[in-house]
């Protein structure tokens, strides 16, 4: 478990976060509708959530 790590630190890969399905959680950013949108993705299952905590 990662504890309190900022969204920017998660993007750098300073800590590895593991989902409840055993896959690595990666935070991705997409520019759509004129704004940046950040979301978390489990690499093993492909599940997406707004925050990495939702996948843990």
C-alpha distances in whole Angstrom, upper triangle without the diagonal:
4,6,9,10,14,15,17,14,12,16,17,14,13,9,9,6,7,9,10,13,12,13,11,11,14,15,19,22,25,28,30,33,33,29,26,24,20,18,15,16,14,16,17,18,19,18,18,17,17,14,11,9,12,11,8
4,6,7,10,12,13,11,9,13,14,12,10,7,8,6,9,11,13,16,14,14,12,11,13,13,17,20,23,26,28,31,31,27,24,22,18,16,14,15,15,17,18,20,20,19,18,16,16,13,10,9,13,12,10
4,6,10,12,14,12,11,15,16,14,13,10,11,10,12,13,15,18,17,17,15,14,15,15,19,21,25,27,29,31,31,27,24,22,19,18,16,18,18,20,21,22,22,21,20,17,17,13,11,9,13,14,11
4,7,10,12,10,10,14,15,14,13,11,13,12,14,16,18,21,20,20,17,15,16,15,18,20,23,25,27,29,29,25,22,20,17,17,15,18,19,21,23,24,23,22,20,17,16,12,11,10,14,15,13
4,7,8,6,7,10,11,11,9,8,11,10,14,15,18,21,20,18,15,13,13,12,15,17,20,23,25,27,26,23,19,18,15,15,14,16,17,19,22,23,22,21,19,17,15,12,10,11,14,15,14
4,5,5,6,9,10,11,10,11,13,12,16,17,20,22,22,20,17,14,13,11,14,14,18,20,22,24,23,19,16,15,12,13,13,16,18,20,23,24,22,21,18,16,14,11,11,12,15,16,16
4,5,5,6,9,10,11,11,13,12,15,16,19,21,21,18,15,12,10,8,10,11,14,16,19,21,20,16,13,12,9,10,10,13,15,17,20,21,19,18,15,13,11,9,9,11,14,15,15
4,5,5,7,9,10,11,13,14,17,18,22,23,22,20,17,14,11,9,10,11,14,16,19,21,20,17,13,13,10,12,12,15,17,19,22,23,21,20,18,17,14,13,12,15,17,18,18
4,5,5,7,6,8,10,11,15,17,21,22,21,19,15,13,11,10,12,13,17,19,22,25,24,20,17,16,13,14,13,16,17,18,21,23,21,21,19,18,16,14,12,14,17,17,17
4,5,5,6,7,8,8,12,14,17,19,17,15,11,9,7,7,10,12,15,18,21,24,23,20,16,15,11,11,10,12,13,14,17,19,17,17,15,14,13,11,9,12,14,14,14
4,5,8,9,10,11,14,16,19,20,19,16,12,10,7,6,7,9,13,15,19,22,21,18,14,13,10,11,10,12,14,14,18,19,17,17,15,15,14,12,11,14,17,16,17
4,6,8,10,12,15,18,21,22,20,18,14,12,10,9,11,12,16,18,22,25,24,21,17,17,14,14,14,15,16,16,19,22,20,20,19,19,18,16,14,17,20,19,19
4,5,7,9,12,15,19,19,17,15,11,10,8,9,11,14,18,20,24,27,26,23,19,18,15,15,13,14,14,14,17,19,18,19,18,18,18,15,13,16,18,17,17
4,7,10,13,16,20,21,18,17,13,12,11,12,15,17,21,23,26,29,28,25,22,21,17,17,15,17,17,17,20,22,21,22,21,20,20,17,14,16,19,18,17
4,6,10,13,16,18,15,14,10,10,10,12,15,18,21,24,27,30,30,26,22,21,17,17,14,15,15,15,17,20,20,20,19,18,18,15,12,14,17,15,14
4,7,10,13,14,12,10,7,7,9,11,14,18,21,24,27,30,30,27,23,21,17,16,13,13,12,12,14,16,17,17,17,17,18,15,11,13,15,13,12
4,7,10,12,10,9,6,5,8,10,14,17,20,24,26,29,29,26,22,20,16,14,11,11,10,11,12,14,15,14,14,14,15,12,8,9,12,10,8
4,7,8,6,6,5,6,9,12,15,19,22,25,27,30,31,28,24,21,18,15,11,11,8,10,10,12,13,13,14,14,16,13,9,10,11,8,7
4,5,5,5,6,6,10,12,15,19,21,25,26,29,30,27,24,21,17,14,10,9,7,9,9,10,11,10,11,11,14,12,8,9,9,5,5
4,5,8,10,10,14,16,19,22,24,28,29,31,33,30,27,23,20,17,13,12,9,12,10,10,12,11,13,13,16,14,11,10,10,6,5
4,6,9,10,14,16,19,22,24,28,29,32,33,30,27,24,21,17,14,12,8,10,7,7,10,10,12,14,17,16,13,13,12,8,8
4,7,9,13,16,18,22,25,28,30,33,34,31,28,25,21,18,14,12,9,9,7,9,12,12,14,16,18,17,13,14,14,10,9
4,6,9,13,15,19,21,25,27,30,31,28,25,22,19,16,12,9,6,6,5,7,9,10,12,14,17,15,12,14,14,10,10
4,6,10,13,16,19,23,25,28,29,26,22,20,16,14,10,8,6,6,7,10,10,11,12,13,15,14,10,12,13,10,10
4,7,10,13,16,20,22,25,26,23,19,16,13,10,6,6,5,6,9,10,10,9,9,10,12,10,7,10,10,8,9
4,6,10,13,17,19,22,23,20,16,14,10,8,6,5,6,7,11,12,10,11,10,11,12,10,8,12,12,11,12
4,7,10,14,16,19,19,16,13,10,7,6,4,6,9,10,14,14,12,12,10,10,9,8,7,11,12,11,13
4,7,10,13,16,16,14,10,8,6,6,6,7,11,11,15,15,12,13,10,11,10,11,11,14,15,14,16
4,7,10,13,13,10,6,5,4,6,9,11,14,15,19,18,15,15,12,12,11,12,13,16,17,17,19
4,6,10,10,8,6,5,7,8,11,12,16,17,20,20,16,16,13,14,12,14,16,19,19,19,22
4,7,7,6,4,6,9,11,15,16,20,21,24,23,20,20,16,17,15,17,19,22,22,22,25
4,5,6,6,7,11,13,16,17,21,22,25,24,20,20,17,17,15,18,20,23,22,23,26
4,6,8,9,13,15,19,21,24,25,28,27,23,23,19,19,17,20,23,25,24,25,29
4,7,10,13,16,20,22,26,27,30,29,25,25,21,21,18,21,23,26,25,27,30
4,6,10,13,17,19,23,24,28,27,23,22,19,18,15,17,20,22,22,24,26
4,7,10,14,16,20,21,24,24,20,20,16,15,13,14,17,20,20,21,23
4,7,10,13,17,18,22,21,17,16,13,12,9,11,14,16,16,17,20
4,7,10,14,16,19,18,15,14,11,9,7,8,10,13,13,14,17
4,7,10,13,16,15,12,10,7,6,5,6,8,11,10,11,14
4,7,10,12,12,10,8,6,5,6,6,5,9,9,8,11
4,6,9,8,6,6,5,7,9,9,8,11,10,8,11
4,6,6,5,5,7,9,12,11,9,11,11,7,10
4,6,5,8,9,12,15,14,12,15,14,11,13
4,6,8,11,14,17,17,14,16,15,12,13
4,6,9,12,16,16,14,16,14,11,13
4,6,10,13,14,13,15,13,11,14
4,7,11,12,11,13,10,8,11
4,7,9,9,11,9,8,12
4,6,7,9,6,7,10
4,7,9,7,9,12
4,5,6,8,10
4,5,5,7
4,5,5
4,6
4
